[in-house]
Amino acid sequence: MRITVSGAPGTGTTTLARRLSRELDLPWVNSGDLFRRIAAERGISVRELNRLAERGPEIDYLIDDAMKEAAAGGEGVFEGRLAGHILEADLKILLKGDIKTRSSRIGMREEKLFDDALMESRAREASEARRYMKYYNIDIGNFDVYHLVIDTVRWNERGCQEIALAAVRSLE
């Protein structure tokens, strides 16, 4: 089984993808880890790498190629903002939530003030939206490619996992 998990920062994509990977005994590939690794290798912040990525598609394409290569192996849980757009999958999941709740989660996780997390989230999401439209002609706000959309403000971590697992079981 191949599953994609997508969503904006702070929606819980990593939490859900990790849990699905464990529960279903599937490999897990995380594009965010790939992005952070590239930033670290270059000795820059994720925000700086986002700015570099706006100058050309090379960084995004590196991540996409790594994701596609991992998916060529067959089964897995593939987490990434564009995973649902660039990979074929049995189940494509999108997690969503309002920006204030997501920014609060990011602030707690990264030990940042809420206002700083909110400002950074807005800037990052605007940057990504521009890049995805420019490089892929993808409107990240269009959810049509997804089989399942879960509001992670409405449902807690366990609820999101149970919803996703119910969807997986319905496919088996």
HELIX and SHEET records of a PDB file:
HELIX    1   1 THR A   13  LEU A   24  1                                  12    
HELIX    2   2 SER A   31  ARG A   42  1                                  12    
HELIX    3   3 VAL A   46  ARG A   55  1                                  10    
HELIX    4   4 GLU A   58  ALA A   71  1                                  14    
HELIX    5   5 ALA A   83  ILE A   86  1                                   4    
HELIX    6   6 ILE A   99  GLU A  110  1                                  12    
HELIX    7   7 PHE A  114  TYR A  136  1                                  23    
HELIX    8   8 GLU A  157  LEU A  171  1                                  15    
SHEET    1   A 5 TRP A  28  ASN A  30  0                                        
SHEET    2   A 5 GLY A  76  GLU A  79  1                                        
SHEET    3   A 5 ARG A   2  GLY A   7  1                                        
SHEET    4   A 5 LEU A  91  LYS A  96  1                                        
SHEET    5   A 5 LEU A 148  ASP A 151  1                                        
END                                                                             
